């Protein structure tokens, strides 16, 4: 199906205990943070220099930008400060003004400022009631950055076909963590969704708003859950789309055993489609033949395949495939077929030229192009939850998952830089359990944020309602899928603040 422009431009970015303080605890905290809550917000041009195309586009769309000062360590507000970059598109329907609405595109550190005009456009009349706020969470985008100078990315990388491949991932993970320790050890302990949620409340106060509404996708759902747990009395209209299980934050969500099984099922679904169109793809005339072709290439890549200027091994291929299974659109299915065709040629002839999209994906994984983005995202993931630091524990899990799901099992259970992170999380993950009204939106076939994850978020937010989109494999539903049922229900909630009377299941 044809995707809305919002999806075409943004879908690529959606590429995984203590009791919260009540009002009395927040009062003491507010006194300590008064200098931040009452800071003057200096709105300015978003264009930072003549080559800043994103900033220029924001200015042309009437968006204004500001840098908000926040404490590096919220428990020590008189200490070091950092800045968090925001952009605002002011409400145009002032007669029905509903306050600020902040949106987040997951990652967990995907920059969002450049997407503010698209959010404004996509939300239409509903968005007109809100000041649309984009925030680059701490250490990402235009905020005070973390850049560890990484030469490659670990996500999405697999443990591959055997121990040698896994050992390469151990070495990569250790190297990446070491680079962050050498370059950013002073700020790494303060990278987390918990601190990003605290920054959100500073922004709310600095904007002079009694409440903050929020639209969060994927890992952004966990950020939203953090906010409503820590600042329940300040939560406005909350939409959590493609939600993760709040009891499995950080990289722990990647290793859920059901994820690999769903991904294998999605690959089988695509293989059946490819087989029906063998005259176009030439990957096999039956589902099993197409799957056999994919696995043949995967095994062949134990010796790296030459694809353009890149050497593509078995740790890379599962991630290339899964990124193109994230939705059930025709565009993704065609691109996956083209990718497999390139890999087949490389395996059969010794080399192949990548498609433009494949070259972009390989550059993201195998070069330092995305170092800033990946450094920040990993810092937050490692800060959100503790993980095992024992290499052999990961290897045993990889072998178990491989038996259950040969291609995608070693992908989700792979070791990560968090196993070697220089600083363990400063605080235990907060337990998300409250009755704040919120709306959870989930596609039934999502292979990244499984339906069960959204249901877990719904259970833990006892005051929430849930909209399930049946028959769809999308990560990002509201405004992305183009479902009139979902969009109408979410817009009705954002318009009025009234949740649906009961949970809702939508078809297309």
Buried (B, 14 or more C-beta within 10 A) or exposed (E): EEBBEBBEBBBBBBBBEEEBBEEEEBEEBEEBBEEBBEBEBEEEEBBEEEEBEBBBBBBEBEBBBBBBBBBBBBEEBEEEBBBBBBBBBBBBEEEEBBBBBBBBBBBBBBBBBBBBBBBBBBBEEBBBBBBBBBBBBBBBBBBBBBBBBBEBBBBBBBBBBBEEBBBBBBEBBBBBBBBBBEBBEEBBBBBBBBBBBBBBBBBBBBBEBEBBBBBBBBBBBBBBBBBBBBBBEBBBBBBBBBBBBBBBBBBBBBBBBBBBBBBBBBBBBBBBBBBBEBEEBEBBEEBEBBBBBBBBBBBBBBEBBBBBEBBBBBBBBBBBBBBBBBBBBEBBBBBBBBBBBBBBBBBEEEEBEBBEBBBEBBBBBBBBBBBBBBBBBBBBBBBBBBBEEEBEEBBEBBBEBBEBBBBBBBBBBBBBBBBBBBBEBBBEBBBBBBEBBBBBBBBBBBBBBBBBBBBBBBBBBEBBBBBBBEEBBBBBBBBBBBBEBBBEBBBBBBBEEEBBEEBBEBEE
